[in-house]
């Protein structure tokens, strides 16, 4: 009886977990995917550099799983958007490869966020779930300055 219930519970967990979308962003080291940074946000339904959008991001420790996350678009290569993942889960002050952004409209609860600088997400335009907010130019320039100085971006 316990075996049957265990199998049912496992099957329900698989059903409850949403499948990864068809357009899963690829993660590459920032230094190998450096590009020219631009700031050109327009809340027009298309993802533009300077905007924070939501897309599916796989977990590093288990690429078969992931979740929707806010991502700052920092550039474009044709239909491929280049983005940096945001996190509000932990205080990352002083942690290598993370830069504090503070709170913003992309987080409904107004929690402070940090941006991960050492991994670029390559996201197909069709992989964007929704636009979240425009990052103000001052904070975008802080991110851009750090990418130029520490990761060789132009």
HELIX and SHEET records of a PDB file:
HELIX    1   1 UNK A    2  UNK A   16  1                                  15    
HELIX    2   2 UNK A   30  UNK A   32  5                                   3    
HELIX    3   3 UNK A  125  UNK A  127  5                                   3    
HELIX    4   4 UNK A  137  UNK A  151  1                                  15    
SHEET    1   A 6 UNK A  26  UNK A  29  0                                        
SHEET    2   A 6 UNK A 119  UNK A 124 -1                                        
SHEET    3   A 6 UNK A  80  UNK A  87 -1                                        
SHEET    4   A 6 UNK A  66  UNK A  77 -1                                        
SHEET    5   A 6 UNK A  51  UNK A  58 -1                                        
SHEET    6   A 6 UNK A 128  UNK A 134 -1                                        
SHEET    1   B 5 UNK A  26  UNK A  29  0                                        
SHEET    2   B 5 UNK A 119  UNK A 124 -1                                        
SHEET    3   B 5 UNK A  80  UNK A  87 -1                                        
SHEET    4   B 5 UNK A 113  UNK A 116 -1                                        
SHEET    5   B 5 UNK A  98  UNK A 102 -1                                        
END                                                                             
